[in-house]
Amino acid sequence: MQAMATQVVDVLNGLVWGKVLIWLLVGSGLYFTLRLGLLQFRNFGHAFSVLKGSRQSDESGISSFQALCTSLAARVGTGNIAGVAVAITLGGPGAIFWMWVIALIGMATGFVEATLAQLFKIRDEKGQFRGGPAYYMERGLGARWMGVLFSLLLILAFGFVFSSVQANTISGAMLGAFDVPLWLSGIVLVGITGLIIFGGLRAIARFSELVVPIMAAVYLLVAVVIILMNLSEIPAVLALIFKSAFGLHEAAAGGIGAAIMNGFKRGLFSNEAGMGSAPNAAASATPYPPHPASQGYVQMAGVFIDTLLICTASAAIILLADPQPGEGILLVQNALTSHVGDWGRYFLAVIILFFALTSILANYFYAENCLVFLEHNHATGLLIFRLSVLGMVMFGAVAPMPFVWNLADLSMGMMAITNLIAILLLSKLAFKLSKDYNAQRKAGKLPTFDASQYPEIQRKLSPGVWDARSPELTDTRPPLEKG
């Protein structure tokens, strides 16, 4: 039965990735990049300037920084560590180059989807902001059926499959470092995850805000030390990446090439630009400046941090080491151990524990957000859903890795196709908001969105969300028009 299921998933993955998603992903990213006037390069510094005033929130939403940390919590996990190892194993070192390419293009895609998520967000029955692709499909396109389809795919992908992937990586790391049985890691994970997800969105955001920056900084610091220890080998490693990226020996089925295919697949899994996941967190924020495009800049920075920094750090750890046995997280553990000794194995086990745990929590939030959209957020429905997620965490901790990864690829691909079609159809609104935001910056003003200036947009928005500037946003945060 499992062999048949694996075969079916492999065939569908070949169709989705080889025939549809690769071209849709790259084409839409290039289109957004050109129509936004190379925004991710021209305004790269401003994306990080926006973060200076992103720590405050109000009663309706979490802060922009918390939204970024929540989205990074989902991004920074197995994709950045085990996913990089998988990309190199299957596609060669050249896959790293294509991960960089898809990230640079994806920064524009991330800007568009996060801006749209902010524009079409709503207030739920508790007065908190909710939003994301399902909401801009319903309000922006008038296609609730599309929002329902996306929600079901996201709940499958993030609520169930991706939680299994993260649990799989944690249990593998703990087994490799401490000989902890897979089933025991699964039980502990279920306990920790249950304690936090029953605390709601703000508990997840606070946990992510505390853990993600520290873990990312520590991991990057270790990678920098390893790079400095092997500084003379850096030119050779870079040459290997570029040669492998364009080498004929990397050609694979479908004419795309193993390096390109695996670089794009693992890159999308890592940075999630265009997948439609991060906008669920982006919509929950109270942005500063009070304009939908400001959250687009914040999420654009998240794509850069995720892939250009953290994935590159993982690649450096692997490629600067002598060839090591193992796959996935075990390959990274062995490579790190060869650099710094046995403590590296234990260090990475702890890092991946926190990275993947925060990913499970953020994934849960995304799925719950779509459950709210489907209007199944009553107490009994949420309880059943939460228990189901915990069951998938346990399943992932003990399931074979290849099948779990392949199932993740398929569910992610279907979700991304649905979202990319939606944001392409709505992209003119994102371009208009970007132009408005940057025109105000150029005029020396604090960018502030006035929906009344855009009646064709205003009639589609949730009442009371963008009608007037919130008094909480008239405070003393820094003037970002100079950023």
C-alpha positions as CSV (number, residue, x, y, z in Angstrom):
1,M,0.0,0.0,0.0
2,Q,2.8,2.5,0.9
3,A,4.7,1.6,-2.3
4,M,1.6,2.4,-4.4
5,A,0.9,5.7,-2.5
6,T,4.6,6.7,-3.0
7,Q,4.3,6.0,-6.7
8,V,1.1,8.0,-7.1
9,V,2.6,11.0,-5.2
10,D,5.8,10.8,-7.3
11,V,3.8,10.9,-10.6
12,L,1.7,13.9,-9.4
13,N,4.8,15.7,-8.2
14,G,6.3,15.3,-11.6
15,L,3.3,16.8,-13.2
16,V,2.9,19.7,-10.8
17,W,6.5,20.6,-10.6
18,G,7.9,19.6,-13.9
19,K,5.0,20.9,-16.1
20,V,3.3,23.7,-14.2
21,L,4.7,25.2,-11.0
22,I,8.3,25.8,-12.0
23,W,7.3,28.0,-14.9
24,L,4.5,29.7,-13.1
25,L,6.7,30.5,-10.1
26,V,9.6,31.9,-12.1
27,G,7.4,33.7,-14.6
28,S,5.2,35.4,-12.0
29,G,8.3,36.4,-10.0
30,L,9.9,38.0,-13.0
31,Y,6.7,39.7,-13.9
32,F,6.3,41.2,-10.4
33,T,10.0,42.2,-10.4
34,L,9.7,44.1,-13.6
35,R,6.3,45.7,-12.9
36,L,7.5,46.8,-9.5
37,G,10.6,48.4,-11.1
38,L,13.1,46.0,-9.4
39,L,11.7,47.0,-6.1
40,Q,13.6,44.4,-4.1
41,F,16.9,45.8,-5.3
42,R,16.0,49.6,-5.4
43,N,14.4,49.6,-2.0
44,F,16.3,46.8,-0.3
45,G,17.5,49.1,2.5
46,H,14.1,50.4,3.2
47,A,12.7,47.0,3.8
48,F,15.0,46.8,6.9
49,S,14.3,50.4,7.9
50,V,10.6,49.5,8.2
51,L,11.6,46.9,10.9
52,K,12.8,49.7,13.1
53,G,9.3,50.7,13.9
54,S,7.8,47.3,13.8
55,R,7.8,46.2,17.4
56,Q,4.5,47.8,18.6
57,S,1.1,46.3,18.2
58,D,-2.5,47.2,19.2
59,E,-5.6,45.3,20.4
60,S,-6.5,44.4,16.8
61,G,-3.2,42.9,15.6
62,I,0.2,41.6,16.5
63,S,3.2,43.8,15.6
64,S,4.8,43.7,12.2
65,F,7.9,42.2,13.9
66,Q,5.9,39.5,15.5
67,A,4.3,38.8,12.1
68,L,7.7,38.5,10.6
69,C,9.0,36.2,13.3
70,T,5.9,34.1,12.9
71,S,6.4,33.8,9.2
72,L,10.1,33.2,9.7
73,A,9.2,30.5,12.3
74,A,7.4,28.7,9.6
75,R,10.2,29.3,7.0
76,V,13.2,28.8,9.2
77,G,13.2,25.1,10.0
78,T,13.8,21.9,8.0
79,G,13.8,23.8,4.7
80,N,16.9,25.9,5.7
81,I,18.9,23.0,7.1
82,A,17.6,19.5,6.1
83,G,16.1,21.0,2.9
84,V,19.5,22.4,1.8
85,A,21.1,19.0,2.4
86,V,18.3,17.3,0.3
87,A,18.8,19.9,-2.5
88,I,22.6,19.3,-2.6
89,T,22.2,15.5,-2.4
90,L,19.6,15.3,-5.3
91,G,20.7,18.3,-7.4
92,G,24.3,18.8,-6.7
93,P,26.0,22.0,-5.3
94,G,24.4,23.9,-8.2
95,A,21.0,23.6,-6.6
96,I,22.2,26.3,-4.1
97,F,22.6,28.8,-6.9
98,W,19.0,28.2,-8.0
99,M,17.8,28.6,-4.4
100,W,19.4,32.1,-4.5
101,V,17.8,32.9,-7.8
102,I,14.3,31.9,-6.6
103,A,14.8,33.9,-3.4
104,L,15.8,37.1,-5.2
105,I,12.8,36.7,-7.6
106,G,10.6,35.6,-4.7
107,M,11.2,38.8,-2.8
108,A,9.0,40.6,-5.3
109,T,6.4,37.9,-5.0
110,G,6.5,38.0,-1.2
111,F,5.9,41.8,-1.4
112,V,2.8,41.4,-3.6
113,E,1.1,38.7,-1.6
114,A,1.8,40.3,1.8
115,T,0.5,43.7,0.6
116,L,-2.7,42.1,-0.7
117,A,-3.1,40.2,2.5
118,Q,-2.9,43.5,4.5
119,L,-5.3,45.2,2.1
120,F,-8.1,42.6,2.3
121,K,-7.8,41.6,6.0
122,I,-10.8,41.5,8.3
123,R,-11.5,41.6,12.0
124,D,-12.7,38.4,13.5
125,E,-15.3,38.0,16.2
126,K,-12.6,38.7,18.9
127,G,-11.6,42.0,17.1
128,Q,-8.3,40.6,15.9
129,F,-7.0,40.9,12.4
130,R,-7.3,37.9,10.1
131,G,-6.5,37.5,6.5
132,G,-4.4,35.8,3.8
133,P,-4.9,34.4,0.3
134,A,-8.3,32.9,1.1
135,Y,-9.5,36.4,2.1
136,Y,-8.1,38.2,-0.9
137,M,-9.5,35.5,-3.2
138,E,-13.0,36.1,-1.7
139,R,-12.9,39.9,-1.4
140,G,-10.5,40.9,-4.1
141,L,-11.6,38.4,-6.8
142,G,-15.1,37.7,-5.6
143,A,-14.3,34.0,-5.7
144,R,-15.1,32.3,-2.4
145,W,-14.8,28.9,-4.0
146,M,-11.2,29.7,-4.7
147,G,-10.6,30.7,-1.1
148,V,-12.2,27.5,0.1
149,L,-10.0,25.4,-2.3
150,F,-6.9,27.2,-1.1
151,S,-7.9,26.9,2.6
152,L,-8.4,23.1,2.2
153,L,-5.0,22.8,0.5
154,L,-3.3,24.9,3.2
155,I,-4.9,23.0,6.0
156,L,-3.7,19.7,4.4
157,A,-0.2,21.2,3.7
158,F,0.5,23.2,6.8
159,G,-1.8,21.8,9.4
160,F,-0.9,18.2,8.7
161,V,1.9,17.4,6.2
162,F,4.4,20.1,7.0
163,S,3.9,19.5,10.7
164,S,4.9,15.9,10.0
165,V,7.9,17.1,8.0
166,Q,9.1,19.2,10.9
167,A,8.5,16.5,13.5
168,N,10.4,14.1,11.2
169,T,13.4,16.3,11.2
170,I,13.4,16.8,15.0
171,S,13.1,13.1,15.8
172,G,15.9,12.3,13.3
173,A,18.2,14.9,14.8
174,M,17.5,13.8,18.3
175,L,18.1,10.1,17.3
176,G,21.4,11.0,15.6
177,A,22.7,13.2,18.4
178,F,21.3,11.6,21.6
179,D,20.0,8.2,20.5
180,V,16.5,9.3,21.6
181,P,13.9,6.8,20.2
182,L,11.7,8.3,17.5
183,W,8.5,7.5,19.4
184,L,9.8,9.3,22.5
185,S,10.7,12.4,20.6
186,G,7.2,12.3,19.1
187,I,5.5,12.2,22.5
188,V,7.5,15.1,23.8
189,L,6.8,17.1,20.7
190,V,3.1,16.5,21.0
191,G,3.2,17.7,24.6
192,I,5.1,20.9,23.9
193,T,3.1,21.7,20.8
194,G,-0.2,21.1,22.6
195,L,0.6,23.5,25.4
196,I,1.3,26.3,23.0
197,I,-1.3,25.9,20.3
198,F,-4.1,25.9,22.9
199,G,-2.8,29.4,23.9
200,G,-3.8,30.9,20.6
201,L,-2.2,33.3,18.1
202,R,-0.6,35.7,20.5
203,A,1.0,32.9,22.4
204,I,2.5,31.6,19.1
205,A,3.6,35.1,18.2
206,R,5.3,35.8,21.5
207,F,7.1,32.4,21.5
208,S,8.3,33.0,17.9
209,E,9.4,36.6,18.7
210,L,11.5,35.3,21.6
211,V,13.0,32.1,20.0
212,V,13.5,32.8,16.3
213,P,15.9,35.8,16.3
214,I,18.1,34.1,18.9
215,M,18.3,30.8,17.2
216,A,18.9,32.3,13.8
217,A,21.7,34.6,15.1
218,V,23.4,31.7,16.9
219,Y,23.2,29.5,13.8
220,L,24.6,32.2,11.5
221,L,27.4,32.9,14.0
222,V,28.5,29.3,13.9
223,A,28.4,29.3,10.1
224,V,30.5,32.5,9.9
225,V,33.1,30.9,12.2
226,I,33.3,27.9,10.0
227,I,33.6,30.1,6.9
228,L,36.5,32.0,8.5
229,M,38.1,28.7,9.5
230,N,38.0,27.7,5.8
231,L,38.4,31.0,4.2
232,S,40.9,29.8,1.6
233,E,38.5,27.3,0.3
234,I,35.6,29.7,-0.4
235,P,36.6,30.6,-4.0
236,A,36.7,26.9,-4.9
237,V,33.3,26.3,-3.3
238,L,31.7,29.2,-5.1
239,A,33.2,28.0,-8.4
240,L,31.8,24.6,-7.7
241,I,28.3,26.0,-7.1
242,F,28.3,28.0,-10.3
243,K,29.8,25.3,-12.5
244,S,27.3,22.8,-11.1
245,A,24.4,25.2,-11.6
246,F,25.0,25.3,-15.4
247,G,26.8,22.0,-16.0
248,L,25.4,19.6,-18.5
249,H,26.1,16.7,-16.2
250,E,23.3,18.1,-14.0
251,A,20.6,17.5,-16.7
252,A,17.7,15.5,-15.5
253,A,14.2,14.4,-16.5
254,G,12.0,17.0,-18.1
255,G,14.9,19.0,-19.5
256,I,14.9,21.3,-16.5
257,G,18.0,19.9,-14.8
258,A,18.4,18.3,-11.4
259,A,20.1,21.4,-10.0
260,I,17.3,23.8,-11.2
261,M,14.5,21.5,-10.1
262,N,15.8,20.7,-6.7
263,G,17.0,24.3,-6.1
264,F,13.6,25.7,-6.9
265,K,11.7,23.1,-5.0
266,R,13.8,23.4,-1.8
267,G,14.0,27.1,-2.3
268,L,10.2,27.5,-2.4
269,F,9.8,25.1,0.6
270,S,12.3,27.3,2.5
271,N,11.3,30.9,1.7
272,E,7.6,30.1,0.8
273,A,7.4,33.2,-1.5
274,G,4.3,32.7,-3.6
275,M,3.1,29.7,-1.7
276,G,0.5,31.7,0.2
277,S,1.6,30.8,3.7
278,A,3.4,33.9,5.0
279,P,0.5,36.3,4.0
280,N,-1.6,34.7,6.8
281,A,0.8,36.1,9.3
282,A,1.3,39.3,7.4
283,A,-2.4,40.1,7.5
284,S,-2.6,39.7,11.3
285,A,-0.2,42.6,11.9
286,T,-0.9,46.3,12.6
287,P,1.6,47.7,10.2
288,Y,3.8,50.8,10.6
289,P,3.7,52.9,8.5
290,P,0.0,52.4,8.4
291,H,-0.1,51.3,4.8
292,P,-0.6,47.8,3.3
293,A,2.7,48.0,1.4
294,S,4.8,48.5,4.5
295,Q,4.0,44.9,5.5
296,G,5.0,43.9,2.0
297,Y,8.5,45.3,2.7
298,V,8.7,43.5,6.0
299,Q,7.9,40.1,4.4
300,M,10.2,40.9,1.5
301,A,13.0,41.1,4.1
302,G,11.9,37.8,5.5
303,V,12.6,36.0,2.2
304,F,16.1,37.5,2.1
305,I,16.8,36.5,5.7
306,D,15.5,33.0,5.1
307,T,17.3,32.0,2.0
308,L,20.2,34.3,1.3
309,L,21.4,34.2,4.8
310,I,20.3,31.0,6.6
311,C,20.2,28.6,3.7
312,T,23.6,29.9,2.5
313,A,24.9,29.2,6.0
314,S,23.7,25.6,5.8
315,A,25.3,25.2,2.3
316,A,28.6,26.5,3.6
317,I,28.6,24.1,6.5
318,I,28.0,21.2,4.1
319,L,30.2,22.2,1.1
320,L,33.2,23.2,3.2
321,A,33.3,19.8,4.8
322,D,34.8,16.6,3.3
323,P,32.1,14.4,1.7
324,Q,29.9,13.0,4.5
325,P,27.5,10.1,4.8
326,G,23.8,10.5,5.5
327,E,20.9,12.5,4.0
328,G,18.8,15.4,5.2
329,I,19.5,16.5,8.8
330,L,22.1,13.7,9.3
331,L,24.2,15.0,6.5
332,V,24.3,18.5,8.1
333,Q,25.0,17.0,11.5
334,N,28.0,15.0,10.1
335,A,29.3,18.0,8.2
336,L,29.1,20.2,11.3
337,T,30.8,17.6,13.4
338,S,33.7,17.4,11.0
339,H,34.2,21.1,11.4
340,V,33.9,21.6,15.1
341,G,33.9,18.2,16.8
342,D,31.2,16.1,18.5
343,W,29.6,19.1,20.2
344,G,28.4,20.2,16.7
345,R,26.1,17.3,16.5
346,Y,24.4,18.2,19.8
347,F,24.4,21.9,18.9
348,L,22.5,21.2,15.7
349,A,20.1,18.9,17.4
350,V,19.1,21.7,19.8
351,I,19.0,24.3,17.0
352,I,16.7,22.2,14.8
353,L,14.5,21.4,17.8
354,F,13.7,25.0,18.2
355,F,13.6,25.9,14.5
356,A,11.3,23.0,13.6
357,L,9.2,23.5,16.8
358,T,8.5,27.1,15.9
359,S,7.7,26.0,12.4
360,I,5.1,23.5,13.6
361,L,3.5,26.3,15.7
362,A,3.4,28.8,12.8
363,N,2.1,26.1,10.5
364,Y,-0.7,25.5,12.9
365,F,-1.6,29.2,13.0
366,Y,-1.8,29.3,9.2
367,A,-4.1,26.3,9.2
368,E,-6.3,27.7,12.0
369,N,-6.6,31.0,10.1
370,C,-8.0,29.1,7.1
371,L,-10.3,27.1,9.4
372,V,-11.7,30.5,10.6
373,F,-12.3,31.4,6.9
374,L,-14.2,28.2,6.4
375,E,-16.3,29.1,9.4
376,H,-15.5,26.0,11.3
377,N,-13.8,27.8,14.3
378,H,-16.3,26.8,16.9
379,A,-15.0,25.2,20.1
380,T,-15.6,21.6,19.1
381,G,-14.2,22.0,15.6
382,L,-11.0,23.7,16.9
383,L,-10.6,20.9,19.5
384,I,-10.9,18.2,16.8
385,F,-8.5,20.1,14.5
386,R,-5.9,20.6,17.2
387,L,-6.0,17.0,18.2
388,S,-5.6,16.0,14.5
389,V,-2.6,18.2,14.2
390,L,-1.0,16.6,17.2
391,G,-1.7,13.2,15.8
392,M,0.2,14.2,12.6
393,V,3.1,15.5,14.6
394,M,3.3,12.0,16.2
395,F,3.0,10.4,12.8
396,G,5.8,12.5,11.3
397,A,8.2,11.7,14.1
398,V,8.2,8.0,13.2
399,A,7.4,8.0,9.5
400,P,9.9,7.3,6.7
401,M,11.5,10.6,5.5
402,P,11.3,10.3,1.7
403,F,7.6,9.7,1.6
404,V,6.9,12.6,4.0
405,W,9.0,15.0,1.9
406,N,7.4,14.0,-1.3
407,L,3.9,14.4,0.1
408,A,5.0,17.9,1.4
409,D,6.2,18.8,-2.2
410,L,2.8,17.8,-3.7
411,S,0.6,19.7,-1.2
412,M,2.9,22.7,-1.3
413,G,2.8,22.7,-5.1
414,M,-1.0,22.6,-5.4
415,M,-1.3,25.4,-2.9
416,A,1.2,27.6,-4.6
417,I,-0.4,27.2,-8.0
418,T,-3.8,28.4,-6.6
419,N,-2.2,31.3,-4.8
420,L,0.0,32.4,-7.7
421,I,-3.0,32.5,-10.0
422,A,-4.9,34.7,-7.5
423,I,-2.0,37.2,-6.9
424,L,-1.4,37.5,-10.7
425,L,-5.1,38.4,-11.2
426,L,-4.9,41.0,-8.3
427,S,-1.3,42.2,-8.9
428,K,-2.5,45.6,-10.4
429,L,-3.8,46.5,-6.9
430,A,-0.4,45.7,-5.4
431,F,1.4,47.8,-8.0
432,K,-1.0,50.7,-7.3
433,L,-0.4,50.5,-3.6
434,S,3.4,50.3,-4.1
435,K,3.3,53.4,-6.3
436,D,1.2,55.2,-3.7
437,Y,3.5,54.2,-0.8
438,N,6.7,55.3,-2.6
439,A,5.2,58.5,-3.9
440,Q,4.4,59.5,-0.3
441,R,7.9,58.6,0.8
442,K,9.4,60.7,-2.0
443,A,7.2,63.6,-0.9
444,G,8.6,63.3,2.6
445,K,5.4,62.0,4.1
446,L,4.8,59.1,6.4
447,P,3.0,56.6,4.0
448,T,-0.6,56.3,5.1
449,F,-3.3,54.4,3.2
450,D,-6.5,56.4,2.6
451,A,-9.0,54.0,1.1
452,S,-11.3,56.8,0.1
453,Q,-8.9,57.8,-2.6
454,Y,-9.5,54.4,-4.2
455,P,-13.3,53.8,-4.4
456,E,-12.8,50.9,-6.7
457,I,-10.8,49.2,-4.0
458,Q,-12.7,50.6,-0.9
459,R,-15.9,48.8,-1.8
460,K,-14.2,45.4,-1.6
461,L,-12.6,46.1,1.8
462,S,-13.8,44.9,5.2
463,P,-15.7,47.8,6.9
464,G,-13.7,49.6,9.6
465,V,-10.3,48.1,8.8
466,W,-8.9,50.8,6.6
467,D,-11.5,53.5,7.0
468,A,-9.4,55.7,9.2
469,R,-6.0,55.8,10.8
470,S,-5.9,54.0,14.1
471,P,-5.0,56.4,17.0
472,E,-2.5,53.9,18.3
473,L,-0.4,54.6,15.2
474,T,-0.1,58.4,15.8
475,D,2.7,57.8,18.3
476,T,6.4,58.3,18.5
477,R,7.8,55.6,16.2
478,P,10.6,56.7,13.9
479,P,9.9,58.6,10.6
480,L,10.5,55.8,8.0
481,E,10.2,58.1,5.0
482,K,14.0,58.8,5.6
483,G,14.8,55.0,5.8
